[in-house]
Amino acid sequence: MKKQLGQFFTKHSDYIPYIGSGAYCYSNSTAMLLTSIGETISPNLIEPLTGVGLGVTFEKNGFLFFSHSNLLPDLGICKALDALGFSYQSKFSQTKSEFPIEELKRALAKGPVILGPLDMGCLIYNPDSKLLKGVDHFVLAYDMKDKDIFLHDPAGFPCVKLSLKCLKDAWMADNILYRQGYYRYITSVKRIAEKNKKDIFKFALKFFKQIYKQEEDASILNGSEAILHFVNDIRTRGMSEAQRGHLASFVFPLGAKRALDFSNFFAFGDKILSKLKYQQANLFGEAQVATMENNLSTLIAVLNELAESERNIGERIICRTYAFAYK
């Protein structure tokens, strides 16, 4: 099993893989959760299986995201675990008053727990927390003593302690726009099925098709139209410093890393999709440089190419059927 999954990431071409941190908080947390039951699965495989890096959304506040508006990271974690053959418990509270601290304590007595979304602005062990209000995050909780909880935070903070008061503020996630319910967590993972590469690929492609079909019915701007709308917006009004920082610090570097991981994943079953995702990764890199150089005309040209790339990827995923001839 572990050898088979590792083969998703063997060298399949002249592409050079990237090894680095990236904003993979939920995938890293999931990988850590799985290690607690003896399963070693790379975040670089978990991330594409979540589907979170597919699609594009333009929000009313003027910010562009390379992810689908209807796909939340916690749902993505569940989809990745389903694809890999694991059962799990995913829980949340309906109201703020239902702070499930005793329930969490019982869960931690049995094993670690993924907490999220959290508001990074409340994670006071992070020296940048005051600048991160409203930024979503996922961590792995592994112990609770007295009035403190102990966490492995994938943002670079292992073995940190957080008071339960700060945890409640962060876990309530009042400032996280996509939050549904309160105090979400995932725990109790258990392998229930052995999945080979073909099983995982077919499951993922069916899920990816659903993502892109949802995109067609969405009431807000998605896909290539979202990118083109953003292009028109910045061509007409220019780009604000907030938009520039969002793109350069988050969207483009994360987009490039995700695209490379998708390229590696698709190489098993669809060489064309793999190539399209690799080309997209390079476009994200070009967009990063243009943004930092404040070269608006070049950025607009690259964004137009990204719109075409996104259209081709979406059409390929929706229309392609897979009759496997792979060994």
PAVO-74718 format. One record per residue (C-alpha): residue in three letters; z, x, y. Coordinates in steps of 0.02 Angstrom, whole numbers, always signed. Layout:
BEGIN
@lolo->ALA | c3->Z | c1->X | c2->Y
...
END
This chain:
BEGIN
@lolo->MET | c3->+0 | c1->+0 | c2->+0
@lolo->LYS | c3->+53 | c1->+129 | c2->+128
@lolo->LYS | c3->-91 | c1->+243 | c2->+81
@lolo->GLN | c3->-214 | c1->+99 | c2->+100
@lolo->LEU | c3->-151 | c1->+53 | c2->+273
@lolo->GLY | c3->-159 | c1->+233 | c2->+327
@lolo->GLN | c3->-345 | c1->+233 | c2->+284
@lolo->PHE | c3->-378 | c1->+119 | c2->+432
@lolo->PHE | c3->-349 | c1->+273 | c2->+538
@lolo->THR | c3->-441 | c1->+410 | c2->+446
@lolo->LYS | c3->-577 | c1->+495 | c2->+547
@lolo->HIS | c3->-730 | c1->+384 | c2->+533
@lolo->SER | c3->-847 | c1->+464 | c2->+660
@lolo->ASP | c3->-848 | c1->+588 | c2->+802
@lolo->TYR | c3->-723 | c1->+482 | c2->+898
@lolo->ILE | c3->-567 | c1->+581 | c2->+944
@lolo->PRO | c3->-409 | c1->+475 | c2->+921
@lolo->TYR | c3->-278 | c1->+467 | c2->+1057
@lolo->ILE | c3->-96 | c1->+499 | c2->+1011
@lolo->GLY | c3->+28 | c1->+451 | c2->+1147
@lolo->SER | c3->+154 | c1->+324 | c2->+1206
@lolo->GLY | c3->+63 | c1->+185 | c2->+1298
@lolo->ALA | c3->+143 | c1->+18 | c2->+1340
@lolo->TYR | c3->+160 | c1->-33 | c2->+1157
@lolo->CYS | c3->+337 | c1->-101 | c2->+1169
@lolo->TYR | c3->+317 | c1->-247 | c2->+1048
@lolo->SER | c3->+212 | c1->-147 | c2->+923
@lolo->ASN | c3->+334 | c1->-1 | c2->+927
@lolo->SER | c3->+481 | c1->-120 | c2->+906
@lolo->THR | c3->+394 | c1->-202 | c2->+758
@lolo->ALA | c3->+360 | c1->-34 | c2->+678
@lolo->MET | c3->+543 | c1->+13 | c2->+697
@lolo->LEU | c3->+597 | c1->-153 | c2->+622
@lolo->LEU | c3->+486 | c1->-123 | c2->+471
@lolo->THR | c3->+555 | c1->+51 | c2->+443
@lolo->SER | c3->+725 | c1->-31 | c2->+417
@lolo->ILE | c3->+659 | c1->-104 | c2->+254
@lolo->GLY | c3->+567 | c1->+55 | c2->+202
@lolo->GLU | c3->+394 | c1->+8 | c2->+268
@lolo->THR | c3->+304 | c1->+139 | c2->+372
@lolo->ILE | c3->+162 | c1->+56 | c2->+468
@lolo->SER | c3->+88 | c1->+133 | c2->+624
@lolo->PRO | c3->+102 | c1->+44 | c2->+792
@lolo->ASN | c3->-81 | c1->+91 | c2->+811
@lolo->LEU | c3->-119 | c1->-33 | c2->+671
@lolo->ILE | c3->+10 | c1->-163 | c2->+723
@lolo->GLU | c3->-58 | c1->-170 | c2->+901
@lolo->PRO | c3->-234 | c1->-231 | c2->+858
@lolo->LEU | c3->-164 | c1->-351 | c2->+728
@lolo->THR | c3->-64 | c1->-438 | c2->+865
@lolo->GLY | c3->-229 | c1->-481 | c2->+951
@lolo->VAL | c3->-143 | c1->-464 | c2->+1120
@lolo->GLY | c3->-270 | c1->-338 | c2->+1185
@lolo->LEU | c3->-418 | c1->-457 | c2->+1161
@lolo->GLY | c3->-493 | c1->-560 | c2->+1301
@lolo->VAL | c3->-469 | c1->-554 | c2->+1489
@lolo->THR | c3->-370 | c1->-662 | c2->+1610
@lolo->PHE | c3->-377 | c1->-675 | c2->+1799
@lolo->GLU | c3->-215 | c1->-748 | c2->+1867
@lolo->LYS | c3->-197 | c1->-849 | c2->+2026
@lolo->ASN | c3->-93 | c1->-710 | c2->+2104
@lolo->GLY | c3->-247 | c1->-599 | c2->+2104
@lolo->PHE | c3->-202 | c1->-491 | c2->+1954
@lolo->LEU | c3->-319 | c1->-451 | c2->+1811
@lolo->PHE | c3->-257 | c1->-431 | c2->+1631
@lolo->PHE | c3->-356 | c1->-378 | c2->+1479
@lolo->SER | c3->-275 | c1->-504 | c2->+1363
@lolo->HIS | c3->-294 | c1->-690 | c2->+1329
@lolo->SER | c3->-190 | c1->-809 | c2->+1433
@lolo->ASN | c3->-135 | c1->-912 | c2->+1282
@lolo->LEU | c3->-81 | c1->-768 | c2->+1170
@lolo->LEU | c3->+99 | c1->-717 | c2->+1197
@lolo->PRO | c3->+163 | c1->-550 | c2->+1130
@lolo->ASP | c3->+297 | c1->-633 | c2->+1022
@lolo->LEU | c3->+162 | c1->-739 | c2->+939
@lolo->GLY | c3->+61 | c1->-580 | c2->+919
@lolo->ILE | c3->+206 | c1->-496 | c2->+826
@lolo->CYS | c3->+214 | c1->-644 | c2->+707
@lolo->LYS | c3->+26 | c1->-638 | c2->+676
@lolo->ALA | c3->+34 | c1->-452 | c2->+638
@lolo->LEU | c3->+177 | c1->-479 | c2->+515
@lolo->ASP | c3->+80 | c1->-621 | c2->+433
@lolo->ALA | c3->-74 | c1->-511 | c2->+416
@lolo->LEU | c3->+28 | c1->-372 | c2->+337
@lolo->GLY | c3->+112 | c1->-486 | c2->+210
@lolo->PHE | c3->+289 | c1->-505 | c2->+280
@lolo->SER | c3->+402 | c1->-654 | c2->+303
@lolo->TYR | c3->+522 | c1->-657 | c2->+451
@lolo->GLN | c3->+631 | c1->-769 | c2->+558
@lolo->SER | c3->+576 | c1->-805 | c2->+737
@lolo->LYS | c3->+703 | c1->-899 | c2->+843
@lolo->PHE | c3->+734 | c1->-954 | c2->+1022
@lolo->SER | c3->+846 | c1->-1070 | c2->+1123
@lolo->GLN | c3->+787 | c1->-1223 | c2->+1217
@lolo->THR | c3->+903 | c1->-1200 | c2->+1367
@lolo->LYS | c3->+986 | c1->-1059 | c2->+1464
@lolo->SER | c3->+1157 | c1->-1120 | c2->+1412
@lolo->GLU | c3->+1119 | c1->-1088 | c2->+1227
@lolo->PHE | c3->+1153 | c1->-901 | c2->+1233
@lolo->PRO | c3->+1152 | c1->-863 | c2->+1045
@lolo->ILE | c3->+1270 | c1->-716 | c2->+1046
@lolo->GLU | c3->+1365 | c1->-763 | c2->+887
@lolo->GLU | c3->+1201 | c1->-800 | c2->+798
@lolo->LEU | c3->+1135 | c1->-630 | c2->+855
@lolo->LYS | c3->+1293 | c1->-544 | c2->+793
@lolo->ARG | c3->+1269 | c1->-622 | c2->+620
@lolo->ALA | c3->+1086 | c1->-569 | c2->+618
@lolo->LEU | c3->+1130 | c1->-390 | c2->+666
@lolo->ALA | c3->+1255 | c1->-382 | c2->+523
@lolo->LYS | c3->+1105 | c1->-401 | c2->+407
@lolo->GLY | c3->+981 | c1->-288 | c2->+497
@lolo->PRO | c3->+897 | c1->-246 | c2->+662
@lolo->VAL | c3->+821 | c1->-376 | c2->+778
@lolo->ILE | c3->+672 | c1->-375 | c2->+897
@lolo->LEU | c3->+726 | c1->-447 | c2->+1065
@lolo->GLY | c3->+597 | c1->-509 | c2->+1188
@lolo->PRO | c3->+528 | c1->-545 | c2->+1306
@lolo->LEU | c3->+661 | c1->-461 | c2->+1412
@lolo->ASP | c3->+657 | c1->-433 | c2->+1600
@lolo->MET | c3->+651 | c1->-244 | c2->+1626
@lolo->GLY | c3->+735 | c1->-265 | c2->+1795
@lolo->CYS | c3->+898 | c1->-301 | c2->+1704
@lolo->LEU | c3->+892 | c1->-150 | c2->+1588
@lolo->ILE | c3->+1004 | c1->-40 | c2->+1695
@lolo->TYR | c3->+994 | c1->+114 | c2->+1583
@lolo->ASN | c3->+814 | c1->+132 | c2->+1642
@lolo->PRO | c3->+813 | c1->+232 | c2->+1806
@lolo->ASP | c3->+666 | c1->+128 | c2->+1867
@lolo->SER | c3->+744 | c1->-41 | c2->+1826
@lolo->LYS | c3->+760 | c1->-93 | c2->+2009
@lolo->LEU | c3->+571 | c1->-77 | c2->+2026
@lolo->LEU | c3->+534 | c1->-174 | c2->+1868
@lolo->LYS | c3->+599 | c1->-349 | c2->+1903
@lolo->GLY | c3->+490 | c1->-476 | c2->+1816
@lolo->VAL | c3->+406 | c1->-349 | c2->+1700
@lolo->ASP | c3->+412 | c1->-407 | c2->+1519
@lolo->HIS | c3->+476 | c1->-295 | c2->+1381
@lolo->PHE | c3->+527 | c1->-292 | c2->+1197
@lolo->VAL | c3->+662 | c1->-185 | c2->+1115
@lolo->LEU | c3->+746 | c1->-163 | c2->+947
@lolo->ALA | c3->+932 | c1->-206 | c2->+937
@lolo->TYR | c3->+1026 | c1->-125 | c2->+793
@lolo->ASP | c3->+1213 | c1->-145 | c2->+825
@lolo->MET | c3->+1342 | c1->-239 | c2->+927
@lolo->LYS | c3->+1520 | c1->-182 | c2->+966
@lolo->ASP | c3->+1644 | c1->-275 | c2->+1074
@lolo->LYS | c3->+1547 | c1->-323 | c2->+1233
@lolo->ASP | c3->+1400 | c1->-206 | c2->+1209
@lolo->ILE | c3->+1237 | c1->-206 | c2->+1113
@lolo->PHE | c3->+1147 | c1->-49 | c2->+1055
@lolo->LEU | c3->+959 | c1->-33 | c2->+1072
@lolo->HIS | c3->+809 | c1->+74 | c2->+1034
@lolo->ASP | c3->+700 | c1->+45 | c2->+1187
@lolo->PRO | c3->+518 | c1->+99 | c2->+1155
@lolo->ALA | c3->+499 | c1->+143 | c2->+1340
@lolo->GLY | c3->+581 | c1->+309 | c2->+1301
@lolo->PHE | c3->+765 | c1->+263 | c2->+1284
@lolo->PRO | c3->+833 | c1->+278 | c2->+1106
@lolo->CYS | c3->+1015 | c1->+238 | c2->+1064
@lolo->VAL | c3->+1057 | c1->+155 | c2->+1230
@lolo->LYS | c3->+1202 | c1->+36 | c2->+1260
@lolo->LEU | c3->+1189 | c1->-123 | c2->+1364
@lolo->SER | c3->+1327 | c1->-243 | c2->+1410
@lolo->LEU | c3->+1311 | c1->-418 | c2->+1342
@lolo->LYS | c3->+1310 | c1->-482 | c2->+1522
@lolo->CYS | c3->+1158 | c1->-375 | c2->+1563
@lolo->LEU | c3->+1081 | c1->-426 | c2->+1398
@lolo->LYS | c3->+1098 | c1->-609 | c2->+1441
@lolo->ASP | c3->+1015 | c1->-584 | c2->+1611
@lolo->ALA | c3->+872 | c1->-484 | c2->+1535
@lolo->TRP | c3->+849 | c1->-595 | c2->+1382
@lolo->MET | c3->+848 | c1->-756 | c2->+1482
@lolo->ALA | c3->+683 | c1->-689 | c2->+1553
@lolo->ASP | c3->+683 | c1->-810 | c2->+1700
@lolo->ASN | c3->+556 | c1->-703 | c2->+1794
@lolo->ILE | c3->+435 | c1->-682 | c2->+1648
@lolo->LEU | c3->+290 | c1->-799 | c2->+1685
@lolo->TYR | c3->+236 | c1->-828 | c2->+1505
@lolo->ARG | c3->+412 | c1->-859 | c2->+1436
@lolo->GLN | c3->+429 | c1->-1014 | c2->+1328
@lolo->GLY | c3->+609 | c1->-1055 | c2->+1285
@lolo->TYR | c3->+750 | c1->-929 | c2->+1305
@lolo->TYR | c3->+826 | c1->-784 | c2->+1206
@lolo->ARG | c3->+682 | c1->-757 | c2->+1084
@lolo->TYR | c3->+706 | c1->-640 | c2->+937
@lolo->ILE | c3->+628 | c1->-592 | c2->+771
@lolo->THR | c3->+727 | c1->-531 | c2->+621
@lolo->SER | c3->+746 | c1->-536 | c2->+431
@lolo->VAL | c3->+578 | c1->-459 | c2->+384
@lolo->LYS | c3->+537 | c1->-457 | c2->+200
@lolo->ARG | c3->+378 | c1->-412 | c2->+107
@lolo->ILE | c3->+312 | c1->-564 | c2->+15
@lolo->ALA | c3->+134 | c1->-508 | c2->-23
@lolo->GLU | c3->+38 | c1->-348 | c2->-52
@lolo->LYS | c3->-112 | c1->-341 | c2->+64
@lolo->ASN | c3->-258 | c1->-222 | c2->+46
@lolo->LYS | c3->-374 | c1->-169 | c2->+187
@lolo->LYS | c3->-498 | c1->-309 | c2->+155
@lolo->ASP | c3->-360 | c1->-441 | c2->+154
@lolo->ILE | c3->-292 | c1->-378 | c2->+320
@lolo->PHE | c3->-464 | c1->-364 | c2->+401
@lolo->LYS | c3->-517 | c1->-540 | c2->+350
@lolo->PHE | c3->-352 | c1->-615 | c2->+409
@lolo->ALA | c3->-366 | c1->-524 | c2->+575
@lolo->LEU | c3->-548 | c1->-574 | c2->+606
@lolo->LYS | c3->-509 | c1->-757 | c2->+575
@lolo->PHE | c3->-367 | c1->-744 | c2->+702
@lolo->PHE | c3->-478 | c1->-651 | c2->+827
@lolo->LYS | c3->-610 | c1->-787 | c2->+814
@lolo->GLN | c3->-477 | c1->-916 | c2->+858
@lolo->ILE | c3->-428 | c1->-814 | c2->+1011
@lolo->TYR | c3->-605 | c1->-811 | c2->+1079
@lolo->LYS | c3->-637 | c1->-993 | c2->+1039
@lolo->GLN | c3->-479 | c1->-1039 | c2->+1135
@lolo->GLU | c3->-548 | c1->-940 | c2->+1280
@lolo->GLU | c3->-696 | c1->-1058 | c2->+1294
@lolo->ASP | c3->-579 | c1->-1207 | c2->+1319
@lolo->ALA | c3->-452 | c1->-1125 | c2->+1435
@lolo->SER | c3->-425 | c1->-1208 | c2->+1604
@lolo->ILE | c3->-404 | c1->-1041 | c2->+1695
@lolo->LEU | c3->-526 | c1->-898 | c2->+1714
@lolo->ASN | c3->-546 | c1->-797 | c2->+1554
@lolo->GLY | c3->-665 | c1->-671 | c2->+1479
@lolo->SER | c3->-810 | c1->-594 | c2->+1573
@lolo->GLU | c3->-798 | c1->-732 | c2->+1706
@lolo->ALA | c3->-623 | c1->-672 | c2->+1746
@lolo->ILE | c3->-686 | c1->-495 | c2->+1777
@lolo->LEU | c3->-832 | c1->-555 | c2->+1885
@lolo->HIS | c3->-716 | c1->-666 | c2->+1987
@lolo->PHE | c3->-602 | c1->-517 | c2->+2017
@lolo->VAL | c3->-754 | c1->-413 | c2->+2069
@lolo->ASN | c3->-804 | c1->-545 | c2->+2196
@lolo->ASP | c3->-625 | c1->-553 | c2->+2258
@lolo->ILE | c3->-607 | c1->-367 | c2->+2291
@lolo->ARG | c3->-785 | c1->-352 | c2->+2359
@lolo->THR | c3->-746 | c1->-488 | c2->+2487
@lolo->ARG | c3->-565 | c1->-449 | c2->+2531
@lolo->GLY | c3->-540 | c1->-273 | c2->+2470
@lolo->MET | c3->-407 | c1->-218 | c2->+2346
@lolo->SER | c3->-223 | c1->-226 | c2->+2391
@lolo->GLU | c3->-104 | c1->-84 | c2->+2350
@lolo->ALA | c3->-15 | c1->-199 | c2->+2228
@lolo->GLN | c3->-179 | c1->-233 | c2->+2136
@lolo->ARG | c3->-225 | c1->-49 | c2->+2138
@lolo->GLY | c3->-56 | c1->+2 | c2->+2067
@lolo->HIS | c3->-65 | c1->-132 | c2->+1933
@lolo->LEU | c3->-236 | c1->-73 | c2->+1876
@lolo->ALA | c3->-202 | c1->+114 | c2->+1882
@lolo->SER | c3->-26 | c1->+113 | c2->+1811
@lolo->PHE | c3->-45 | c1->-21 | c2->+1679
@lolo->VAL | c3->-209 | c1->-112 | c2->+1650
@lolo->PHE | c3->-334 | c1->+29 | c2->+1631
@lolo->PRO | c3->-232 | c1->+160 | c2->+1536
@lolo->LEU | c3->-163 | c1->+27 | c2->+1418
@lolo->GLY | c3->-336 | c1->-50 | c2->+1400
@lolo->ALA | c3->-411 | c1->+117 | c2->+1350
@lolo->LYS | c3->-279 | c1->+151 | c2->+1218
@lolo->ARG | c3->-291 | c1->-25 | c2->+1147
@lolo->ALA | c3->-481 | c1->-14 | c2->+1141
@lolo->LEU | c3->-473 | c1->+149 | c2->+1043
@lolo->ASP | c3->-352 | c1->+71 | c2->+917
@lolo->PHE | c3->-465 | c1->-81 | c2->+899
@lolo->SER | c3->-613 | c1->+37 | c2->+875
@lolo->ASN | c3->-522 | c1->+123 | c2->+733
@lolo->PHE | c3->-474 | c1->-44 | c2->+656
@lolo->PHE | c3->-650 | c1->-118 | c2->+666
@lolo->ALA | c3->-727 | c1->+40 | c2->+590
@lolo->PHE | c3->-675 | c1->-24 | c2->+417
@lolo->GLY | c3->-775 | c1->-185 | c2->+425
@lolo->ASP | c3->-891 | c1->-186 | c2->+576
@lolo->LYS | c3->-968 | c1->-27 | c2->+644
@lolo->ILE | c3->-1048 | c1->-119 | c2->+789
@lolo->LEU | c3->-882 | c1->-191 | c2->+848
@lolo->SER | c3->-805 | c1->-19 | c2->+827
@lolo->LYS | c3->-937 | c1->+57 | c2->+939
@lolo->LEU | c3->-920 | c1->-81 | c2->+1069
@lolo->LYS | c3->-732 | c1->-54 | c2->+1079
@lolo->TYR | c3->-755 | c1->+134 | c2->+1093
@lolo->GLN | c3->-878 | c1->+110 | c2->+1235
@lolo->GLN | c3->-753 | c1->-8 | c2->+1317
@lolo->ALA | c3->-618 | c1->+125 | c2->+1306
@lolo->ASN | c3->-730 | c1->+246 | c2->+1401
@lolo->LEU | c3->-764 | c1->+115 | c2->+1534
@lolo->PHE | c3->-576 | c1->+93 | c2->+1558
@lolo->GLY | c3->-565 | c1->+280 | c2->+1583
@lolo->GLU | c3->-702 | c1->+276 | c2->+1715
@lolo->ALA | c3->-616 | c1->+130 | c2->+1801
@lolo->GLN | c3->-452 | c1->+226 | c2->+1803
@lolo->VAL | c3->-531 | c1->+374 | c2->+1894
@lolo->ALA | c3->-624 | c1->+262 | c2->+2018
@lolo->THR | c3->-463 | c1->+168 | c2->+2057
@lolo->MET | c3->-365 | c1->+327 | c2->+2089
@lolo->GLU | c3->-505 | c1->+396 | c2->+2197
@lolo->ASN | c3->-506 | c1->+231 | c2->+2291
@lolo->ASN | c3->-693 | c1->+222 | c2->+2260
@lolo->LEU | c3->-719 | c1->+35 | c2->+2270
@lolo->SER | c3->-908 | c1->+36 | c2->+2245
@lolo->THR | c3->-893 | c1->+137 | c2->+2083
@lolo->LEU | c3->-750 | c1->+29 | c2->+2023
@lolo->ILE | c3->-852 | c1->-129 | c2->+2051
@lolo->ALA | c3->-998 | c1->-54 | c2->+1955
@lolo->VAL | c3->-884 | c1->-9 | c2->+1808
@lolo->LEU | c3->-802 | c1->-181 | c2->+1811
@lolo->ASN | c3->-974 | c1->-261 | c2->+1799
@lolo->GLU | c3->-1006 | c1->-153 | c2->+1645
@lolo->LEU | c3->-837 | c1->-207 | c2->+1575
@lolo->ALA | c3->-887 | c1->-389 | c2->+1600
@lolo->GLU | c3->-1045 | c1->-360 | c2->+1498
@lolo->SER | c3->-945 | c1->-264 | c2->+1367
@lolo->GLU | c3->-818 | c1->-405 | c2->+1353
@lolo->ARG | c3->-958 | c1->-533 | c2->+1333
@lolo->ASN | c3->-1037 | c1->-432 | c2->+1192
@lolo->ILE | c3->-871 | c1->-408 | c2->+1102
@lolo->GLY | c3->-828 | c1->-593 | c2->+1112
@lolo->GLU | c3->-999 | c1->-647 | c2->+1050
@lolo->ARG | c3->-992 | c1->-524 | c2->+907
@lolo->ILE | c3->-820 | c1->-583 | c2->+850
@lolo->ILE | c3->-864 | c1->-768 | c2->+862
@lolo->CYS | c3->-1034 | c1->-760 | c2->+777
@lolo->ARG | c3->-1009 | c1->-624 | c2->+647
@lolo->THR | c3->-974 | c1->-670 | c2->+465
@lolo->TYR | c3->-914 | c1->-539 | c2->+342
@lolo->ALA | c3->-978 | c1->-519 | c2->+166
@lolo->PHE | c3->-883 | c1->-365 | c2->+113
@lolo->ALA | c3->-970 | c1->-228 | c2->+18
@lolo->TYR | c3->-833 | c1->-102 | c2->+53
@lolo->LYS | c3->-743 | c1->-11 | c2->-86
END
